[in-house]
Amino acid sequence: MKTCGWSCLIKVSAYDRGSMQRLEVKMNRNGMRPIHPGEILSEEFLKPLGITITALARSMTEPEAELIDVLGQQSGVGGGLAGKLSVQLNTTPEFWLNLRSTFDLRPAQIERG
């Protein structure tokens, strides 16, 4: 994957927020496996837009290790990171926090049936 700076991040401003809202609803209402916010970040944003972890971390003035932990599903997305992701990726902080809470709650929902 090529290294990318602000020019790649600018492409995100055209990203369809409606599709992200539909994704959240789909995750909440069907039998999908729990999907970690790091997987969404990788598969729905970084890969399609050709953005590297390094470029995203630099643009957010965030340690690259923190994003690596999120992508590796070793940590979640807190309020501060959600805010920064929302600015850079043209989403909302609530989108990232809802992904996190859905991921955290989904195993209990599956267990309950």
Phi, psi and omega in degrees: 000136182283153175285140186223142178252215183300329183300322178288324181291331180296328178302331185294336183300338179269001183297141186281105178297329179300321180293326178291322177294321177296323178297317179299315181297316180300318181294329182279334192250352180240187184272025180297150174294158176298132180245121182287144177305330178296325177292319177296315179303314181290307189281330184259344183236296188298307183297308182297329183266356179068032181261134177271161176300319180300313181296317180295316180299316179297318182293336181260000188048049182240144177299133179302325181300325179294317178292323177299319178296320179293312180297326178276005179060030176269341176214167182258189180254117176268182183301316181296313179293322178301319178297316180293318177298320182296322179292313185287330187249010176056047175239206175234156174300324180298325178304310183290321179289325176293321175301317181296312182293323177297317178299317181292324184273337188303317179302320179293322178295319179296317180298320179291332181087000000 
